């Protein structure tokens, strides 16, 4: 299947995560500040992922006191405010209860300077009608 619409967005290695979350905003409904925190968590995750192959170890290192301090400092946040934001991100589904990042919010980045996202708009008949559609007799 060949795409019929292509959108280009220039970004940097630092801004890609905020741009990614901004694009996904209709799906997660985060506030701007929550997206800033989530983007910083994603950035830290990918910085560590370049050095750590084991995902369990990566998850542990992501939430070490040093890593948390780095994230809080770059966001100019206190520990209490950062914790509140993490609670909000759990409620919004970005973080799981164990602080793992929900996989659907992890972009599949590679060494390539471009990142491709495929969006499929499925117009086939749903198995059951949506709640806001009028019932047909």
N, C-alpha and C positions, 0 to 999 in steps of 0.2 A: 504494500500500500504506500503510495507516494503522498507526502503531505501537500495540502493545497494552500495552506497559510503558513508563513514563516515569520516569526517575530525575533528581532535581534535586540539584545540588551548588553551594552558594554558594562563591564564590572572589573573589579580587581580581586586578588586572592583574599583581601580583607573584607570587601563589600559583598562578595557572592552569597554569604549566608544570610545577610539582612535582605538582600534582593530576593533570594529564594523564599524566605518566610513572608515577605511582602506579597509575592506572587500567590502564595498559598493561603493568604489571609482569609478568604471566604470559607476555607475549610477548618481553620483552627480558631478564628475569632479572638486572637490575642490583641492586647493593647500595644501601642508603640513601645512602651517601656518593657513589656513582656517580650516583644520581638527582639529588642536590643539585648536582653539577657539571654534569650534562646539562641540568638545569633552568636553571641560570645561563647556560649557553651559549645555550639557546633564548631566554632573556630578552634577552641581548645581541643576538642575531640579530634579534629583532623590534624592538628599540630602533633598530638600524641600518636595518632594512627600511623604517621610516617615513621615513627621510631619503635612502635610496639605492635607486634603481629597478633598476639593472643588477646582476643576481645575481652575475656574475663579480667586479665591484668590491666588492659586499657581502661575498663570501667572502674577498677579500683584506683588507678592513678588519676583518673579524671576528677575524682572527688577527694583527693588528699588535701590536707590543710594548705599546702603550698599552692596547689593548683587553684583551689577556691580563692585564696588570697590574690593570686594573679588576676583571676576573673573579676573579683570585687574591686580591685584597684583600677583596672582598665574601665570599669563601669562607674567608678566614683561612688561606690555603695558601701554602707556599713554591713556588718555581718547580719544584723537583724533584718535590714531591708532586703538583703540578698535572699535570706531564708524565706521571707514573705513572698518574694517573687518566685522562688522554687515551688512553694506551695501552690501558687496560682498556675504555674506551668504543669503541675501534676493534675490539677482540676481541669485544665484545658486539654489534657491528654498528650502534651509534648513529652513529659517525663512519666515513666511508670513509677509504681510505689517504691521500687528499689533504686530509683534515680537513673535507670537506663533510659536512653533516648528512644522514643517510639520510632521503630524502623522506617515508617512512611515519611518521617521528617528528615531522614538522613539522605542527602543527595548522593548519587553514585558518581563521585568525582574520579577522574583519572589524571594521568600526566598530560593528557591532551589539553590545549588551551581553551577548548570549547566544551560546554556541557549541554547535552541535548535532553529535552524533556518532551515526552509524547503525551498529549492529552487526547483522549478518545471521547467524543460526544456520541453516545449510543442512543439512537432514536428508534430502536426496536421497541415493540410493544412490551410494557412491563408485565410481569406475571400477575400482579394485582394492582389495582388503580391506586394512584397517590391520594393521600388524604384530602388535598385541596381540590381535586378534580370532581366535577359533579357526577353523581351516580347516573348510570344509564339504565333505563327500564327496558 
